[in-house]
């Protein structure tokens, strides 16, 4: 279904420019030259989103936003201003605007903001059925490719090996595979092999009999039997002790295990998904991992890229973590989002989640600015943390949007050694959009 965008601007050249770009992208566009004219469109079938200038004769864009919030609070509202006034932009976000852009508007940014708000991708993958991405953020092409592969293998019982850096989201992909498998109604049992003492791992996996060892006061089923007819997810399998690997190999090949302290075999039927942040081929070559077990696990391998290789996922993930377990709808300013996308995130999604927990717990404001982010994140983005929060006299922010843009662009170019393509990826915009910014900001 085609989405309808209402563009409101008293300057016809801007209004027609935005309308032309949006129509070319497949949207239906309505045009209004004032807030009063825009309100007339709301009396009939309302649009799916409003893009409005702030400064207009008569009622301003902020006045229009207030009216829309009263009459149709669910309607997304994007504000455009020629004045790069951060205080005004923050007020707009507090009133419920989804975002703001500064004139002259980067048309790629405008289109991206509209698509992001409405959940309309430039080329969403038709192979992923509706509803399959519930609870998963996958705006980047890299992550959608991962999910396509995961969805394809989910229907089989083949063993899957997930590889990628620590914190990149391997457990999320394991959950996705299980949720779309034929075993979805049975348990998914996650096991972190690195978190269990080597001396206890055998009994945890295969179970034990009462009295099998000191402290075994009760009989235990073990994770393999708990996952019977379901899925067993062995995370950090590269940390599994060598002496235990033959038993795991036997279990995967025969579906039989022997509990510790027992001479009787137990039959198990579970799908195995393993994950490692190690290079298992190197571990095999250096004698730390059995070659036969590696071949047994490496039936289908899916690589989960680190967060720095999929910057498109950073803003939606940050918003998700910021409002996790909260009835509030706190917002990230554009400058804060630029800071987040400039960071390399060596700890990947886990580090981003922790950073947003920091903001959630220590910041009391509804709109998150760069100074509310953890110092390590600000430092990595080339920002200097202020010694204290701004006073009421100072206002919400002393820098203009343009100054923040200059800092973010300069930091991205410095971080990438002047590579514009990579800098644009860090900033979450296209290369053409970056070139446009450089010219507009006088950095060309």
TAFEN-V200632 format. One record per residue. SS is DSSP state (helix for helix, strand for strand, loop for the rest). OMEGA is omega in radians with two decimals (none if undefined). Layout:
SS_OMEGA / SS_OMEGA
This chain:
loop_-3.13 / loop_3.11 / loop_-3.12 / strand_3.13 / strand_3.04 / strand_3.13 / strand_-3.08 / strand_3.11 / loop_3.14 / loop_3.10 / loop_-3.00 / helix_-3.11 / helix_3.11 / helix_-3.10 / helix_-3.12 / helix_3.12 / helix_3.14 / helix_-3.12 / helix_-3.12 / helix_3.14 / helix_-3.11 / helix_3.10 / helix_3.12 / helix_3.13 / loop_3.05 / loop_3.13 / loop_2.93 / strand_-3.03 / strand_2.96 / strand_-3.10 / strand_3.09 / strand_-3.11 / loop_-3.14 / loop_3.10 / helix_-3.13 / helix_3.11 / helix_3.13 / helix_-3.12 / helix_3.10 / helix_3.11 / helix_-3.10 / helix_-3.13 / helix_3.09 / loop_3.07 / loop_-3.05 / loop_3.05 / loop_3.09 / loop_-3.11 / strand_3.08 / strand_3.00 / strand_-3.01 / strand_2.96 / strand_3.12 / loop_-3.04 / loop_3.10 / loop_3.07 / loop_-3.11 / loop_3.12 / loop_-3.14 / loop_3.06 / helix_3.09 / helix_3.07 / helix_3.11 / helix_3.12 / helix_3.13 / helix_-3.14 / helix_-3.14 / helix_3.13 / helix_3.13 / helix_-3.03 / helix_-3.11 / loop_-3.04 / loop_-3.10 / loop_-3.02 / loop_3.14 / strand_-3.04 / strand_3.12 / strand_-3.10 / strand_3.10 / strand_3.13 / strand_3.10 / loop_-2.97 / loop_3.10 / loop_-3.11 / loop_-3.08 / helix_-3.12 / helix_3.12 / helix_3.13 / helix_3.12 / helix_3.08 / helix_3.13 / helix_3.12 / helix_3.11 / helix_3.13 / helix_3.09 / loop_3.06 / loop_-3.13 / loop_-3.13 / strand_3.06 / strand_3.09 / strand_3.14 / strand_3.05 / loop_-0.11 / loop_-2.99 / loop_2.97 / loop_-3.02 / helix_3.05 / helix_3.11 / helix_3.11 / helix_-3.12 / helix_3.13 / helix_-3.14 / helix_3.13 / helix_-3.14 / helix_-3.13 / helix_-3.12 / helix_-3.08 / helix_-3.12 / loop_-3.14 / loop_-3.13 / loop_3.10 / loop_3.13 / loop_3.13 / loop_-3.00 / loop_-3.11 / loop_-3.13 / loop_3.10 / loop_-3.06 / loop_3.13 / loop_3.12 / loop_-3.07 / loop_-3.07 / loop_3.14 / loop_3.11 / loop_-3.11 / loop_3.06 / loop_-3.12 / loop_3.10 / loop_-3.07 / loop_3.05 / helix_-3.12 / helix_-3.11 / helix_3.09 / helix_3.06 / helix_3.08 / helix_-3.09 / helix_3.05 / helix_3.12 / helix_-3.12 / helix_-3.13 / helix_3.14 / helix_-3.07 / helix_-3.07 / helix_-3.05 / loop_3.13 / loop_3.07 / loop_-3.08 / loop_3.05 / loop_-3.11 / strand_3.05 / strand_3.11 / strand_-3.14 / strand_-3.14 / loop_-3.10 / loop_3.09 / loop_3.10 / loop_-3.06 / loop_3.08 / loop_-3.10 / helix_3.14 / helix_3.09 / helix_3.12 / helix_3.07 / helix_3.10 / helix_3.12 / helix_3.14 / helix_-3.14 / helix_-3.08 / helix_-3.12 / loop_-3.14 / loop_3.08 / loop_3.14 / loop_-3.00 / loop_-3.11 / loop_3.11 / loop_-3.01 / loop_2.89 / strand_-3.08 / strand_3.12 / strand_3.12 / strand_3.06 / strand_-3.06 / helix_-3.11 / helix_-3.06 / helix_-3.11 / loop_3.13 / loop_-3.12 / helix_-3.12 / helix_-3.10 / helix_-3.00 / helix_-3.13 / helix_-3.13 / helix_3.11 / helix_-3.11 / helix_-2.98 / helix_-3.11 / loop_3.10 / strand_3.07 / loop_3.07 / loop_3.13 / loop_-3.11 / loop_3.11 / loop_-3.13 / loop_-3.12 / loop_3.12 / loop_-3.06 / loop_3.12 / loop_3.06 / loop_-3.13 / strand_-3.13 / loop_-3.07 / loop_-3.02 / helix_3.14 / helix_-3.13 / helix_3.06 / helix_-3.13 / loop_-3.10 / loop_-3.11 / loop_3.10 / loop_-3.08 / strand_3.05 / strand_-3.14 / strand_3.14 / strand_-3.14 / strand_-3.13 / loop_-3.10 / helix_3.09 / helix_3.12 / helix_-3.14 / loop_-3.14 / loop_-3.14 / helix_-3.07 / helix_-3.14 / helix_-3.04 / helix_3.08 / helix_3.12 / helix_3.10 / helix_3.10 / helix_3.14 / helix_-3.14 / helix_-3.12 / helix_-3.11 / helix_-3.00 / helix_-3.06 / loop_-3.14 / strand_3.09 / strand_3.06 / strand_3.12 / loop_3.11 / strand_3.13 / loop_-3.13 / loop_3.04 / loop_-3.14 / loop_3.10 / strand_3.03 / strand_3.13 / strand_3.12 / loop_3.11 / loop_3.11 / loop_3.06 / strand_-3.10 / strand_2.96 / strand_3.14 / strand_3.13 / strand_3.12 / strand_2.98 / loop_3.05 / loop_2.88 / loop_-3.03 / helix_3.09 / helix_3.08 / helix_3.11 / helix_3.10 / helix_-3.11 / helix_-3.11 / loop_3.02 / loop_-3.14 / loop_-3.12 / loop_-3.08 / loop_-3.13 / helix_-3.11 / helix_3.09 / helix_3.12 / helix_3.13 / helix_3.13 / helix_-3.13 / helix_-3.00 / loop_3.08 / loop_3.06 / strand_-3.14 / strand_3.07 / strand_3.14 / strand_3.09 / loop_-3.07 / loop_3.08 / loop_-3.06 / helix_-3.12 / helix_3.11 / helix_3.10 / loop_-3.05 / loop_3.12 / helix_-3.11 / helix_-3.03 / helix_-3.12 / helix_-3.14 / helix_3.07 / helix_-3.14 / helix_3.12 / helix_3.13 / helix_-3.11 / helix_-3.11 / helix_-3.08 / loop_3.12 / loop_3.09 / loop_-3.12 / loop_3.08 / loop_3.14 / loop_3.05 / loop_-3.11 / loop_-3.01 / strand_3.06 / strand_3.09 / loop_3.13 / helix_3.12 / helix_3.10 / helix_3.11 / helix_3.10 / helix_3.09 / helix_-3.12 / helix_-3.11 / helix_3.09 / helix_-3.11 / loop_-3.09 / loop_3.11 / loop_3.10 / loop_3.09 / loop_3.05 / helix_-3.03 / helix_3.13 / helix_3.12 / helix_3.11 / helix_3.11 / helix_3.12 / helix_3.12 / helix_3.12 / helix_3.03 / helix_3.07 / helix_-3.13 / helix_-3.08 / helix_-3.05 / helix_-3.00 / helix_-3.12 / loop_-3.12 / loop_-3.06 / loop_3.12 / loop_-3.12 / strand_-3.05 / strand_3.10 / loop_-3.10 / helix_-3.09 / helix_3.10 / helix_-3.12 / loop_3.12 / loop_-3.11 / helix_-3.11 / helix_3.13 / helix_3.12 / helix_-3.11 / helix_-3.12 / helix_-3.14 / loop_3.11 / loop_3.14 / loop_3.08 / loop_-3.12 / loop_3.08 / loop_-3.12 / loop_-3.11 / loop_3.10 / loop_3.13 / loop_3.12 / loop_3.13 / loop_-3.14 / loop_-3.13 / loop_-3.08 / loop_-3.08 / loop_-3.03 / loop_-3.11 / loop_-3.13 / loop_3.08 / loop_3.07 / helix_-3.12 / helix_3.11 / helix_3.10 / helix_3.12 / helix_3.14 / helix_3.14 / helix_-3.10 / helix_-3.13 / helix_3.14 / helix_3.14 / helix_-3.14 / helix_3.12 / helix_3.11 / helix_-3.09 / helix_-3.10 / loop_3.13 / loop_3.12 / loop_3.14 / loop_-3.02 / helix_3.13 / helix_-3.14 / helix_3.11 / helix_3.11 / helix_3.10 / helix_3.11 / helix_-3.10 / helix_3.13 / loop_3.11 / loop_3.11 / loop_3.10 / helix_3.11 / helix_3.10 / helix_3.12 / helix_3.13 / helix_3.10 / helix_3.12 / helix_-3.12 / helix_3.13 / helix_-3.09 / helix_-3.09 / loop_3.13 / loop_-3.11 / loop_-3.10 / loop_none
